[in-house]
Amino acid sequence: MTRNFTIDYLTIRLELKEYGLVLTLFFLTTLAMAQRPAQGPISSEQYTPVKLGYKLVWEDNFSGTELDTTKWKVRGVGPRAIAYVSEDAVKVEDGYLKLFALEEGDKLLGSAVGTQDRYMPKYGYYECRAKLQKSQGVWAAFWLQSTSISQGEDPAIYGAEIDVMEFFKKLGEDIVSHNAHWAYGPNQKTTHGMQSYLKGVSEGFHTFSLEWMPDKYIFYIDGYKFYEVTQGISNIEQYLILSMEYLGKLEEIEKTRFPDVFEIDYVKVYQK
């Protein structure tokens, strides 16, 4: 995932009162990260997987008191960026999976879980209902990844990283990012960050979804369609990841309020 988001911008907002949405356009004064301007939904219709012809095939509602290890495992325990991924920062309680960012003395703890070796589907509609973190310096994400992404450059054969949702609060209160990367290594490719603006998305629970087809990705928030992408399409099985991570510099956490948490109500996978 691309991490450096040092961008200055002028913001112009066009109110779309009919749908209670705001379209935000950014005129960048630096193109260092080639981020796309934030946009509102590309259609007014709210889609559901059932309406699109999909049926539920897999889910976790986190109704227990522990992580279901038949579905997930804590991912990447150990040092990562400026922090340490720890099982202590992963909790299932009150009907939610809670992925924490914690400060313990001089140690920063992050968290991630994944379905690698447990559930690795191909194509379908992937949906996560979640509440995003409150502060800057850390970011919540829901993504899919291939186990062979670094073994070659053709995403159809070796897969991709599909960032269904990333929330970098420094980009704005109500801006969610999407992305796709493939060919890990010196020739890594990317679609570059696609920014979606939806009023109120930083408060309460919302759904973040991906429709993955053999020839395209479609990204949704609360059923609204924001982007259709035909680059970097994976045609192999991939696994799901939920994570709460840190940006790469210590000064980034000056505005972080600990503990912070990414709360997930459910994850569901639908297929045709």
Summary of the structure (lengths in Angstrom):
residues: 272
radius of gyration: 17.7
end to end distance: 29.2
largest distance: 50.4
contacts: 891
relative contact order: 0.25
helix: 7%
strand: 48%
